[in-house]
């Protein structure tokens, strides 16, 4: 039997942390957290947020890191090494990230355009009309008009080329090298944005709106659910991203300390983003005389409509706008590395492809779909619907099923706990299995039920009412699960090793001697 090629590894924990933090810090930190915090109790929301961070986010990060590091593979092979019956879960996670990559890139193209637009505040006095009609020419009633926007198509294609070029150099010389420079740059840019926003007239009004606590909100279960939802969303846990990154870690890596570092770096950036966003919104309130609740929004509306309004009226707005949209682009771009790496690594494991072959084939497939659906007049509708359905029937559902089947059904919680404890400073004994095995599945189940209810009982206003338009969501959901089955039954490359590496051993009387691993040939690493 031929040996599998040696798996790439990060050269140091610092490089891995740069890539992992870049993966965690994405668009959701900037345009989602501030709104969620404001709507769910302001300053008091930090209590359920921190509880969710510890008991949900970090616990799930431990789970993903432990599987990736213990079984040394992307999701399909990692789960197959646990049990061949678990392989389809790995392919569901892989296809989730594939389709996220398809539509996530569209927002990067928008941010790239708006970085250029900010130099001259090209959106004029009506950013809403400019974004929806002039820039996107949005048609929210049709399924697919086939009307392409030439400039957006060209920029989107260019970003795909640059991304795949970086990916072709590997996790160390490509992703790691770029992340080492991009992540610190992103942090510095956003610190400048935050300081500038704090200096604006009215910034204190925005900060008061964000941080004034509503203690009564803590009695509302929905507020606690929102805390867990934000943590799961921003840390990107449960659907293969962090698992794949951990599979490239060296054998001797302090996993739990690394997980805590990534989690807290992500949350600190979210708090900075909240301060910057609400300081700017406070300025908008000060200028317009509108109440804060009239100007607070999230997602696309915050980034591409509300912020251009702020930029147009603030002193030095053009400079601020370039920094803001440049940061938005950089945050999304560093996240894309880890998103597209999951299907690339999975195909390398399954089919024995070289990295460059996997990058070309996977990247070309994702890029083709992205260019077919997103830079069109129906691109905004396609993005919204794909995101909603993938979140419900992909991320939330597969995370729940994975914890129940792999954690409990295949009895992996004790195995993973022993693995983490054998190589890490911060131990998992006691609290971790309760958090990841009981509390997190309960939260995910309640979240899934609530989201499905909302999907079939949409609000009277807003959303998409055209049933044909919803075919995007159902089709993608169906493709994920049918595709996972098809890929599971596809033949593996010759010589693939399904046997998991031996466990680390831990000597409680001599912790310094705990880092011992014997290979099949008896070599001690």
BADO-144994 format. One record per residue: residue in three letters; x, y, z of N, C-alpha, C in turn. Coordinates in pm, whole numbers, plus 50000, padded with zeros to 5 digits. Layout:
<sites>
ALAXYZXYZXYZ ...
</sites>
This chain:
<sites>
UNK500854988150000500005000050000500895012450000 UNK500605021749910501415033949902501105043250016 UNK502145050550059501945060050168501295072750117 UNK500455078750203499865091650169500935102250176 UNK500855112650094501855123350099501795130450234 UNK502955135650274503045142550403502135154750403 UNK501365156250511500445167550519501195180350552 UNK500775191250489501385204150518501175207750665 UNK502065215850718501915220650856502245235450861 UNK501635242450958502005256250984503415256351044 UNK504235265651006505615265951056505685269551203 UNK504675277051252504665281051393503235283951435 UNK503035284451566501705287651617501325302051582 UNK502335310851570502055324751534501415325751395 UNK501945318051300501385318251165499965312651167 UNK499775301651241498435296051251497465305951314 UNK497895312851420497015322551486496625333751390 UNK497585338251309497265348851212496195344051115 UNK496335331751066495355326350972494015323851041 UNK494055318351163492815315251234492065327851275 UNK492785337951321492145350651358491605357551233 UNK492365356851123491875362450998490615355550951 UNK490545342450976489345334850940488145339151025 UNK488385340651156487285343951247486795358251227 UNK487715367551205487335381551186486855383351042 UNK485575385051027484995386650894483945397450892 UNK483095396850792482075407050775481105407550892 UNK480795395950951479835395551062480285403351183 UNK481605404151206482115411951320481805426751304 UNK481875431551181481725445851155480275449751141 UNK479495442151064478155446951033477055439451106 UNK477375429151185476315421651253476335423451404 UNK477525422451466477605423051612477035435951670 UNK477395447851618476855460151679475325460451683 UNK474705456351573473245456351565472645446351663 UNK473205434151669472695423751759472805428351904 UNK473945434551939474125439352076473105450152110 UNK472915459652018471965470652042470545465452061 UNK470145455951977468775450851980468505441452097 UNK469545436952166469375426852270469915431252405 UNK469655443552440469965448052575471135457252590 UNK471785461052480472895470452490474025464852573 UNK474435472552674475545468352759475295455252831 UNK474045452652868473735440152938473885427952847 UNK473885430052714474055418952622475425412652636 UNK476395420152687477735414652704477745402652798 UNK476775401952890476725390552983476375377652910 UNK475245376852838474985364552762476025362152652 UNK476585372852599477605371452495478845364352550 UNK479315368552669480505362452728480205348152772 UNK479015345752829478635332152867478615323152742 UNK478055328352633478005320652508479415318352452 UNK480285328252467481665326852420482355315152488 UNK482195314252621482895303952699482245290252680 UNK480935289752699480255276752701479865271652563 UNK479795280552464479405276452330480535277752230 UNK481035289952212482035292352110483345285152135 UNK483905286952254485185280452286485005265252291 UNK483895260752346483645246352354483585240152214 UNK482895246752120482835241751983484175243051912 UNK484925253451946486265255051888487165243651933 UNK487075239952061487815228252111487445215752030 UNK486145213952006485655202151934486245201751792 UNK486145212951720486665213451583488175211451581 UNK488875218751669490335217651671490785203551707 UNK490095197351803490495184051847490345173751735 UNK489235174351661489035164851551490075167051441 UNK490265179651401491225182551295492635178451334 UNK493045181551456494395178551501494585163651527 UNK493575157351585493675143051620493685134251495 UNK492865137451395492695128651280493375133751153 UNK494045145351160494975150051059494405150350919 UNK493215156150903492595156450771491495166850767 UNK491035169850645489845178150626488615169950667 UNK487435176350677486275169550736485955155650683 UNK485905153050550485495139650506486405128550556 UNK487725130150541488645119750586488735119250738 UNK488665130850804488695131050950487525123051007 UNK486325125350955485165117951004485215103350961 UNK485765100550841485885086650797486855078950886 UNK487855085750940488785079151032488135076351167 UNK487085083751199486295080651319485385068751290 UNK484655069651179483775058951133483425061750988 UNK483425051250906483075053250765481635058150751 UNK480805055450851479415060150846479315075250868 UNK480375081250922480345095650951480865103950835 UNK481405097650732481975105150620481005115050557 UNK479695111450536478795121250474478715134450548 UNK478855134350681478845146850757479995155850713 UNK481135149750686482275157650640482035163950505 UNK481335156750417481055162450285479975173150291 UNK479025171750383478035182450402478755195250445 UNK479665194050542480425205750586481225211650470 UNK481825203050390482635207650278481815215250176 UNK480645210050143479795216750043479155229450097 UNK478935230150228478465242650288479485253650262 UNK480755250850290481785261050269481945264350120 UNK481765254350035481855256849890480825267249847 UNK479575265549890478525274849847478635288249919 UNK479135288250042479385301150108480415309050027 UNK481455302149980482475308849898481855314849772 UNK480885307849715480245312549591479635326349610 UNK478885328249721478195341249735478955351349821 UNK479855346549908480615355549995481505364849912 UNK482005359649802482915367549719482225379749658 UNK480915378949640480205390449583480335402749672 UNK480265400649803480375411849897481775417849890 UNK482785409349869484135414649854484245423649731 UNK483575419649623483595427949502482895441249528 UNK481775440949602481085453449637482005462449718 UNK482685456549819483575464349905484715470349825 UNK485235462849728486315468049644485845480249564 UNK484655479349507484095490649434483895502649526 UNK483345500249644483045511349735484305517749793 UNK485395510149801486665516249840487065526749737 UNK486855523449611487135533049502486115544449502 UNK484835541049521483785551449522484015561549634 UNK484595557049746484745565749863485645577749836 UNK486585576349742487495587449712486725599849669 UNK485615597749599484845609149547483415609449601 UNK483135600749699481765598749749480785597949631 UNK481055588449543480325587249416478855584349434 UNK478445580049554477035576749577476145589049591 UNK476745600849602475985613249604475135614949730 UNK473975621249713473115624549826472115613349860 UNK472055603049778471075592449800471755578849786 UNK472505574549889473225561749880472325549649860 UNK471075550549909470145539349894469845536849746 UNK469445547349677469145546249535470385542549455 UNK471525548349492472775545449421473105530549432 UNK473025524949554473385510949574472425501449503 UNK471125503549523470135494149472469895495749321 UNK469915508049272469535510249132470725512949041 UNK471575522249081472695525748993473785515048993 UNK474145510349114475255500949125474835486549094 UNK473845481249168473425467349150472315465549047 UNK471575476349018470395475448930469515463648976 UNK469285463349106468705451449170467275448549125 UNK467065436049089465745430749056465445419949158 UNK464565422949253464265413449361463025405249334 UNK462485406149214461255398849181461505387149086 UNK462585387949008462865377548910463765366748969 UNK463755355148905464595344048949466025346148900 UNK466205348148771467525350848716467335357648581 UNK467645370448576467415378148453468455375148346 UNK469645370748392470725368748296471375381648251 UNK470985392748314471565405748281472785408048368 UNK473975407548308475225408748383475665423248391 UNK476335426548501476905439848521478385438748488 UNK478825444048375480185441448325481295444948424 UNK481225456848484482275460948577482345451748697 UNK481205448448755481165439648872481665425648837 UNK481305420848719481755407648674483275407248663 UNK483855417748605485315418248588486035418648722 UNK485575426948814486235428048944486085415149023 UNK484905409049018484695396349089485635385649034 UNK485795385048903486705375248843488145377848886 UNK488535390348893489895393948932490175389749077 UNK489215391949166489395388049306489525372949318 UNK488735365549240488855350949239490265346749196 UNK490795352949093492125349449044493185351849151 UNK493125363549218494105366749322493975356849439 UNK492735354049480492525344649590493115330949559 UNK492815325649442493275312249407494785311849385 UNK495345322949342496805323649330497455322149467 UNK496915329149566497435327849704497265313549753 UNK496075307649730495805294049777496745283749713 UNK497185286249592498025276549521499395274949585 UNK499815284749665501125283949730501085276249862 UNK499905272049905499815263550024499465271150150 UNK499295263650260498845269650385499935278250449 UNK501195274950425502285282450488502755293950399 UNK503155290850277503715301050188502665309750120 UNK501415305350122500335313350064499485319850171 UNK498605311950231497665317050331498395322850452 UNK499365315350505500065319850625500835332750602 UNK501535333450489502345345350459501475357750443 UNK500385356550367499495367950347498805371850477 UNK498375361950556497675364850681498575372050781 UNK499865368750783500785375350876500835390350855 UNK500605394750732500615409150703499205414950698 UNK498265407150647496905412550629496185414550761 UNK496305405150855495555406150981496045417951065 UNK497355419751088497785431851160497375444651089 UNK497435444650956497005456450881495535459450905 UNK494715449050904493295450750930493055456551069 UNK493755451451168493585456351305493995471051316 UNK495125474651255495585488651259494585497751189 UNK494105493651072493125501750999491875504051083 UNK491415493451150490185495151226490405502951354 UNK491595502551409491905511251523491855525951481 UNK492395528951363492335542651312490885546851291 UNK490075537951233488655540751211487955543451344 UNK488265535251444487615536751575487975550051640 UNK489265553551637489695566251697489035577951625 UNK488985577351493488365588351417486875589251447 UNK486215577951456484785578051485484495583751623 UNK485355580751718485165585951855485315601051861 UNK486015606951767486235621351766485085628951699 UNK484135621851641483035628451571482035634451669 UNK481435645851636480365651351719479205641451729 UNK478715639351849477585630251867477965615751889 UNK479265612751886479685598751902479215593052036 UNK479185601652139478765596852271477315592252271 UNK476475598452185475075594052177474975579752124 UNK475805576952026475815563451972476325553352072 UNK477385556952146477945547752245476975545552360 UNK476255556052398475235554352504474145544752458 UNK473755545752330472725536752278473215522352276 UNK474515520352246475055506852239475285500752377 UNK475825508652470476295502752596475385505052715 UNK474355513452702473425515152815472705501952838 UNK472855496052957472285482552978470775482752999 UNK470135472752945468725470152970468665456953046 UNK468705457853178468835445753260467625436653245 UNK466475442253212465275433953195465445424353077 UNK466295428052980466505419452864467095405952902 UNK467785405353015468425392853056467415382053094 UNK466175385953114465135376053145464475370453019 UNK464885375652903464305371352776465185360252716 UNK464655348152698465465337252642466005340452502 UNK465275348852426465735352252292467045359952294 UNK467255367752400468505375252412469685365552429 UNK469485355252511470535345352532470785337452403 UNK469725334452331469865327652203470655336352104 UNK470395349452109471115358552020472605358652051 UNK472945357552181474345357052220475045344852161 UNK474395333252173474975321152116475025321851964 UNK473975327151903473945328251758475085336751705 UNK475355348051771476425356751727477785350051742 UNK477995342951852479275336251874479505325351770 UNK478495316851746478655306351646478915312351508 UNK478185323151477478295329451346479685335351326 UNK480175342651426481425349951407482655340951417 UNK482605330351499483765321551511483825311051400 UNK482765309651323482725300051211483005285851258 UNK482335281751365482535268251418481435258951370 UNK481765246051362480755235951337480555231951192 UNK481265238451099481065234350960482375233550882 UNK483415228650947484615224350878485765233950868 UNK485535246950888486605256750868487715255150971 UNK487365255751099488365254851203488955240751212 UNK488155230651182488635216951180489765215451077 UNK489545220750958490555219650853491825227050890 UNK491685238950946492875246550983493695239151088 UNK493025233051185493725225851291494445213451239 UNK493985208051126494625196051072496035198851022 UNK496385211551005497715215250960498645219151076 UNK498145218251198498985221551314500015210651338 UNK501145214451394502145204651432501605195651543 UNK502215183951556501735174251655501745180151795 UNK502785187151827502895192851962502445207351960 UNK501195209351981500605222751982499635223852098 UNK499745234552172498825236952284497475241352227 UNK496585231652205495345234252133494395243352210 UNK494185240652338493165248252411493585262852431 UNK494855265252458495325279052471495175286452338 UNK495475279552229495305285352097493845289052071 UNK492925280052108491495282552088491035294752167 UNK491455295752293491085307452374491625320252311 UNK492845319852259493445331652197492645336152077 UNK492285326651990491505329951871490135335551910 UNK489475329152007488135333352047488135347452104 UNK489085350452192489105363752254489565374452156 UNK490485371152065490875380851962489675384451875 UNK488895374451839487685376751759486695385651834 UNK486465382951962485495390752040485985404952066 UNK487275406552088487815420052107487615428451982 UNK487825422251865487605429651741486145433351726 UNK485235424451767483805427551759483455439651845 UNK484025440151964483735451552051484275464451989 UNK485485464051933486035475751863485125479851748 UNK484635469851674483735472751563482465479451613 UNK481935474651726480735480751784480965495251821 UNK482125498051880482445511851918482545520751795 UNK483235515951692483405523851570482065526351501 UNK481285515851485480015516951413479045526051486 UNK478895524451617477915532551689478395546751713 UNK479695548951718480175562651722479785569951594 UNK479945562951481479565568851352478055570751342 UNK477285561151392475825562551390475385573951482 UNK476095575951593475795587251681476015600551610 UNK477055601151530477295613151449476135615251351 UNK475655604451292474535605451198473285610651268 UNK473045605951390471915610851470472075625751498 UNK473295629551535473615643551567473355652551446 UNK473705647751328473565655751207472125656451156 UNK471425645151165470105644351104468965647851199 UNK469205646451331468145648751428467185637051441 UNK467445626051368466605614151379466935606351506 UNK465985599151563466285590551677467185578951635 UNK467945573651730468935563351699468295551051637 UNK467065547651680466435535551627466095536851478 UNK466075549251426465775551351285466995549651194 UNK468155549951254469375549151172470135536051193 UNK469785528351297470495515951325470015505151229 UNK470955498451165470645487251077471845477851079 UNK471775467051003472885457551001473075452250860 UNK474115444250842474355437550716474625447150602 UNK474115443550487474345451350365473855465750382 UNK472715467550448472165480950467473075489950547 UNK473735484450650474665492450730475885496250648 UNK476495486450582477765488650514477625497450390 UNK476615494850308476565501150177475505511950162 UNK474725514350268473735525250262473935534950378 UNK473905529750502474035538550618475415545150625 UNK476465537350608477815543050620478145553050509 UNK477755550550384477955561250285477265574350322 UNK476075573750385475415585950431476275593150534 UNK476865585450626477725591350728478965597450665 UNK479585589850575480825594250511480615607250433 UNK479455608750371479175620650290479075633250373 UNK478745632050502478515643950585479625646750685 UNK480555637650704481575639550807482805646450751 UNK483515654050833484775660050788485785649150754 UNK486455650750641487415640450598486755627350567 UNK485515627850520484745615750497485355606350395 UNK485955611950291486535603550186487625594450243 UNK488495600250325489575592350386488995581550477 UNK488015585250557487345575650646486685564550564 UNK486065568150454485385558350371486335548350308 UNK487485553350261488475544350203488955534350307 UNK489215539250430489655530250537488565520150571 UNK487325524750580486235515850621486015504850517 UNK485855508450392485575498350291486805489950260 UNK487995495850275489215487850262489295477350372 UNK488905481050494488895471550605487855460750582 UNK486695464750531485635454950502486135444750400 UNK486815449650297487355440550195488395431350255 UNK489295436950333490385428950391489855418350487 UNK488845422050567488245412350660487615400750584 UNK486905403850476486285393350397487305384850323 UNK488365391250274489375384050196490135374050282 UNK490525378050404491235368650492490325357250536 UNK489035359750548488105349050582487955339150467 UNK488035344050344487865335350228488935324650218 UNK490145327450269491195317350267490725304350332 UNK490185305850453489785293950529488505287750474 UNK487635295850415486385290550359486685281450240 UNK487445286350144487695278350023488715267350049 UNK489505268350156490465257850187489785244750222 UNK488575245250278487895232950318487625223950197 UNK486945228550090486775219649974488065216149903 UNK489035225449903490325222349839491005210849913 UNK491115211950044491775201550124491015188450118 UNK489685189050119488865176850113489105169249984 UNK489185176349872489425169749744490855164349734 UNK491805171049795493165165849799493205152549875 UNK492495151949988492445139650067491735128349991 UNK490605131449931489755121149869490335115849738 UNK490765124849652491125120849516492625120649490 UNK493415124849590494855124649572495375135549481 UNK494595146249461495015157149376496155164949440 UNK497015170649359497995180149411497255192849453 UNK497935201049533497275213449577496875222149458 UNK497745223749363497435232949252496295227449166 UNK496245214349150495135208549074493825210649149 UNK493845208649280492635210649361492205225249359 UNK493175234349368492855248649365492195252349233 UNK492745247249123492205250548990490805244848973 UNK490615231949006489325225548982488245230549078 UNK488555231149206487575236049304487325250949282 UNK488405258549265488265272949246487515276449119 UNK487785269049011487085271648886485595268748899 UNK485245258048971483835254548990483115265249072 UNK483715268949186483105279249271483055292549199 UNK484145296049130484195308749059483165309448948 UNK482985298348875481995298248767480595300848820 UNK480215293748928478895295948987478745310149039 UNK479815315049101479795328649155479575338849044 UNK480295337248934480165346648822478855344848747 UNK478285332948754477005330448686475845336848761 UNK475895336848895474735340848975474825354749035 UNK476015359149075476105370949161476265384349090 UNK477095385848986477245399248925476145402048823 UNK474915399048863473755401248776472755410148850 UNK471705413948782470695422348846469895414848951 UNK469965401548953469305393549057470315388349160 UNK471545393549157472585388649246472295390849393 UNK471715402449428471415405449568470395395549624 UNK469365392649547468355383049592468955369149607 UNK469805365049512470445351949518471305350849643 UNK472055361349674472915361349793472085360049920 UNK471055368249935470235368050056469605354350081 UNK469045348549975468315335949991469275324350014 UNK470375323749941471355313149963471905313850104 UNK472195325750153472735327450288471725322450392 UNK470455325950377469435321950474469275306750479 UNK469145300550363468905286050359470125278050403 UNK471315282450363472525275350405472725276350555 UNK472415287950612472545289550756471625280050831 UNK470365278650783469385270350853469615255550828 UNK469575251650700469615237450665471035232150647 UNK472005241050656473385236850648474095238050781 UNK474475250250816475345252450932474695247751062 UNK473505252651093472875249451222472545234551229 UNK471955229251124471535215151127472725205651131 UNK473735207951048474865198551046475685199351175 UNK475775211151236476475212351364475765204051470 UNK474445204951474473655197251569473815182251546 UNK473675177851422473775163551390475185158351419 UNK476195166351391477575162051417477825159751565 UNK477385168951648477585167251793476865154851844 UNK475645152551795474865141151844475425127851793 UNK475795127251665476245114451609477715111451639 UNK478575121351619480005119051641480335119651790 UNK479805130051857480125131651999479545120852086 UNK478225118752074477535108952159477435095352092 UNK476945094951967476735082051902478005074051884 UNK479075080551841480355073751822481295075451941 UNK480795081452048481505082452177482875089152165 UNK482905100252090484175107152068484475117752172 UNK483495122052249483775132552348484905128652443 UNK484895116752503486005113152592487345112152519 UNK487325107052397488565105852319489155119652291 UNK488315128852247488775142352216489225149552341 UNK488525147452452488915153652578490295148952621 UNK490555135852609491875130552645492955136352554 UNK492635137552426493615143052332493965157552367 UNK492955165552395493205179552432494005180652561 UNK493645172652659494315173452789495765168752781 UNK496065159552689497415154152680498415164052624 UNK497935173852547498865182852479498645197552513 UNK497675200452600497305214552623497475218652768 UNK497645231452787497805236852922496475237752995 UNK495455242652926494125244252987493355231352967 UNK492945224953076492305211853069490815212853041 UNK490255202152988488845201852952488005193753049 UNK488625187553146487925177953232486705184053299 UNK485595176953287484375181153356483515190453273 UNK483915203053262483045213253206482835211753056 UNK483865207252984483795207852839482735198452781 UNK482695186152826481735176652770480295181152800 UNK480075186952917478735192152948478385203552854 UNK479345212452831479085224052745478845219952600 UNK479735211652545479635208352403478665196952376 UNK478425188552479477575176952458476135178752500 UNK475865188552585474505190552635473995204652601 UNK474725214652648474265228452632474235232752485 UNK475325230452414475395234852275474365228052185 UNK474185214752192473125208552111471735213952141 UNK471475217052268470175222652306469965236152240 UNK470995244652246470915257952183470735256552032 UNK471485247551970471375245751825469995240651785 UNK469435231451864468105226151834467045237151842 UNK467115245251947466145256251962466315266451850 UNK467565269151814467825278451704467255273251574 UNK467455260451546466955254451423465425255151416 UNK464775251751526463305252351530462815266451505 UNK463455276251571463045290251555463255295251414 UNK464385291351352464665296151217463735289651114 UNK463445276951132462515270251040461125276551051 UNK460705279551174459395286051195459365299551123 UNK460445307251137460495320451072460505319150920 UNK461135308550870461205306450727459825304050667 UNK459005296150737457685292850686456605302650732 UNK456985311850820456045322150866456725335750855 UNK457015340350734457755352750715456945364750763 UNK457625375650800456925387650842456085393450728 UNK455075401150764454175406850663454915416050568 UNK455925423150620456695432350536458135427450528 UNK458755429650417460135425650399460245411350350 UNK461465407250319461675393650270461275392250124 UNK461305379950078460985377149939459695369049931 UNK458745374149852457425367949843457265359349719 UNK458175360549624458075352949501458505338449526 UNK457585328649519457955314749546459045309649453 UNK459035314149326460055309649232461445314349274 UNK461495326049337462785331449380463415322649488 UNK462575316349571463075307949680463685294949630 UNK463575292149501464155279949447465665279749467 UNK466285291449472467725292249500468045284949631 UNK467315288549736467605282849867467375267849873 UNK466215263449823465895249249826466845241249738 UNK467205246849622468095239749531469485237949592 UNK470005248649652471325247649715471305237749832 UNK470235238249914470125228950026470105214549976 UNK469345212149869469265198649813470605194349754 UNK471285203449684472575200249625473605196649731 UNK473545203349845474505200449952474355185949999 UNK473125181650025472925168250081473055157349976 UNK472545159549855472715149549750474185148849706 UNK474825160449700476245160749664477095153549767 UNK476735154949895477475148150002477375132949986 UNK476195128049952476015113649931476825108949810 UNK476785116549701477515112649581479015112249608 UNK479545122149677480965122649707481375111749805 UNK480475108049894480775097149987481005084049912 UNK480195081449809480305068849735481355069349624 UNK481925081149599483035081949502484245074649560 UNK485025067849476486165060149528487265069149583 UNK487865064649692488995071749750490245069049667 UNK491215077749679492495075449612493135062549665 UNK493925056249584494575043849624495565046349737 UNK495485037949837496445038649946496065047950059 UNK494865053950059494485062850168494405055150299 UNK494865061050405494925054550535493735059150619 UNK492825050050648491665053450729491905051350878 UNK493045045750911493325043451053493825056351116 UNK493215059951228493605072351295494975070951359 UNK495745081651365497015081251438496755077551584 UNK497755071451647497595067651787497425080051873 UNK496755078151985496515089352075497795093552146 UNK497845106152184498865110652275498635104052411 UNK499715101652482499595096352617499885107352716 UNK499245106552831499405117052932499775110753065 UNK500885115153120501335110453251501045121353352 UNK500005119353435499575129753528500645133053631 UNK501575123753657502615126353756503795133853696 UNK503875133953565504965140853499504445147753373 UNK503745159153391503105165853277504085169453165 UNK505345172153200506295175953097506615164553002 UNK506335152253045506595140552961505345136152886 UNK504335144652885503055140652826503075140852674 UNK503985148552617503945150452472504685139152400 UNK504105127352406504715115652343503705109352248 UNK504115107152127503255100552029504075090051957 UNK503565077851954504245067251881503565065251746 UNK504355064951641503805062051509503645046951494 UNK503095042751382502895028451359504235021051353 UNK505295028151312506595021751304507325022051438 UNK506695027751540507305028051672508165040151698 UNK508235049151601509045061151620508375070551719 UNK509125076251811508575085651908508795099751856 UNK507695107251847507765121051797507795130751914 
</sites>
